């Protein structure tokens, strides 16, 4: 099988990590990739830690399990660092992408000796500026596309615009805000 890109998402219930992983799967599928996007559930409740996964490949994906050695890890909620081992199994030739106002160097101090690439993006500020509320999943979705380069950024933006237009047909202001958040996040990832 060709190289499979594996991504693990860490977030809290209600922050949209599961939704972002599914949107990423849809966007990759629309570019001709084979995909998997799925959550791992425990005792779900708002604010509880959750994990979601993506596998993206140019060939059919035949593995059907959780991801234990991801190429990329997305941390939607910085407060999970320290309570969840977010770098477990993370390949050092991949990267971790953290939603934070801190620099990659400041985050490195908290990651138990992880030596790979660390990228950060301030999804809180981006989402509040663009959407008027804290929805970190849209900026984090853009950040993982930027860091992983799993698809062409322009194709990704076009696909997401079509997806949002369908999903939020009766709320054009939500479409515009989400698109602003996506585009801004693509330009504000640190640590590349």
C-alpha positions in Angstrom: 0.0 0.0 0.0 1.2 3.5 -0.7 2.0 5.8 2.2 -1.0 6.3 4.5 -1.2 9.5 6.4 -2.6 8.9 9.9 -3.9 11.7 12.0 -5.1 11.6 15.6 -7.3 14.4 17.0 -7.5 15.3 20.7 -10.2 17.6 21.9 -13.1 18.0 24.4 -16.7 17.1 23.7 -18.4 20.0 22.1 -15.3 21.6 20.5 -15.9 19.9 17.1 -12.8 17.6 16.9 -15.0 14.8 15.6 -16.7 17.1 13.1 -13.4 18.4 11.9 -12.0 14.9 11.4 -15.1 14.0 9.3 -14.8 17.3 7.3 -11.2 16.5 6.6 -12.2 13.0 5.4 -14.8 14.4 3.1 -12.4 17.0 1.6 -9.7 14.4 1.0 -12.3 12.0 -0.5 -13.3 14.8 -2.9 -9.7 15.1 -4.1 -9.7 11.4 -5.0 -8.1 10.0 -1.9 -9.2 6.9 0.0 -10.2 7.9 3.5 -11.3 7.0 7.0 -12.6 9.4 9.6 -13.9 8.1 12.9 -14.2 9.0 16.6 -13.3 6.9 19.6 -16.0 7.2 22.2 -15.9 6.9 25.9 -18.4 8.3 28.4 -19.4 11.3 26.3 -20.3 14.5 27.9 -19.7 18.1 27.1 -16.1 18.9 28.0 -14.9 15.3 28.4 -11.7 14.4 26.4 -12.4 12.8 23.1 -10.3 11.3 20.3 -10.9 11.2 16.6 -8.9 9.7 13.7 -8.2 10.1 10.0 -6.4 7.8 7.5 -5.8 9.3 4.1 -4.2 7.4 1.2 -3.9 7.2 -2.6 -4.9 3.5 -2.4 -7.6 1.6 -0.6 -7.2 1.6 3.2 -7.5 -1.9 4.6 -6.6 -1.2 8.2 -9.6 -0.8 10.5 -8.4 0.1 14.0 -7.5 3.1 16.1 -4.3 4.9 15.2 -1.4 4.2 17.5 1.5 5.7 15.6 0.1 8.8 13.9 2.0 11.0 11.5 0.2 14.1 12.9 -1.6 14.9 16.1 -4.1 17.8 16.4 -4.7 19.2 19.9 -7.9 21.2 19.8 -7.7 22.0 23.5 -4.3 22.9 25.0 -5.5 22.0 28.5 -5.4 18.3 27.5 -1.5 18.5 27.4 -0.5 17.1 30.7 -3.7 15.1 31.3 -3.6 13.1 28.1 -0.4 11.8 26.5 -0.9 13.6 23.2 2.5 12.6 21.8 2.0 8.9 22.4 3.3 7.1 19.4 3.6 10.3 17.4 6.2 9.9 14.7 9.1 12.4 15.0 9.1 13.0 11.2 5.5 14.1 11.6 4.2 17.0 13.6 1.9 18.0 16.5 -0.5 21.0 15.9 -1.7 22.7 19.0 -4.5 25.3 19.4 -2.7 27.9 21.6 -1.5 31.5 21.8 1.9 30.1 22.8 4.8 29.7 20.5 6.0 26.2 19.4 9.0 26.6 21.7 6.8 27.2 24.8 4.7 24.2 23.9 7.7 21.9 23.5 8.5 22.3 27.2 5.2 20.6 28.0 5.5 17.6 25.6 7.6 15.1 27.5 10.7 15.3 25.4 9.0 15.1 22.0 11.6 16.1 19.4 9.5 16.4 16.2 7.9 19.4 14.6 5.6 21.5 16.7 3.1 23.9 15.1 0.7 26.2 16.8 -2.2 28.3 15.7 -4.5 30.6 17.8 -7.8 29.0 16.9 -9.6 30.8 19.7 -8.8 34.3 18.5 -9.3 33.3 14.9 -12.8 31.8 15.5 -13.9 34.6 17.8 -12.8 37.2 15.3 -14.4 35.4 12.3 -17.5 33.8 13.9 -18.1 35.8 17.0 -17.9 32.6 19.1 -15.3 30.0 20.1 -15.5 27.2 17.5 -11.9 26.0 17.2 -12.6 23.1 14.8 -12.6 25.2 11.6 -9.2 26.9 12.2 -7.7 23.6 13.4 -9.0 21.8 10.2 -7.2 24.4 8.1 -4.0 24.1 10.2 -3.8 20.3 9.7 -4.1 20.7 6.0 -1.4 23.4 6.0 1.0 21.3 8.1 0.4 17.9 6.6 0.1 19.0 3.0 -2.3 16.1 2.4 -4.1 18.1 -0.3 -3.8 21.3 -2.3 -4.8 24.3 -0.2 -6.8 25.9 -3.0 -8.7 22.7 -3.6 -9.3 22.4 0.1 -10.7 25.9 0.4 -13.0 25.4 -2.6 -14.3 22.1 -1.2 -14.9 23.6 2.2 -16.8 26.6 0.7 -19.1 24.1 -1.2 -19.5 22.0 2.0 -20.4 25.1 4.1 -22.7 26.4 1.5 -24.6 23.2 1.6 -24.5 22.8 5.4 -25.4 26.4 6.2 -27.6 27.3 3.2 -30.0 29.3 5.4 -27.1 31.1 7.3 -24.9 32.9 4.9 -23.1 34.8 7.7 -21.9 31.4 9.1 -20.5 30.5 5.7 -18.6 33.7 5.4 -17.3 33.5 9.0 -16.1 29.9 8.6 -14.4 30.7 5.3 -12.6 33.7 7.0 -11.5 31.4 9.8 -10.2 28.8 7.4 -8.3 31.2 5.2 -6.8 33.0 8.2 -5.7 29.8 9.9 -3.9 28.8 6.7 -1.7 31.9 7.0 -1.2 32.0 10.8 0.2 28.5 11.6 3.6 28.9 13.4 6.4 26.4 13.4 6.4 25.4 9.7 
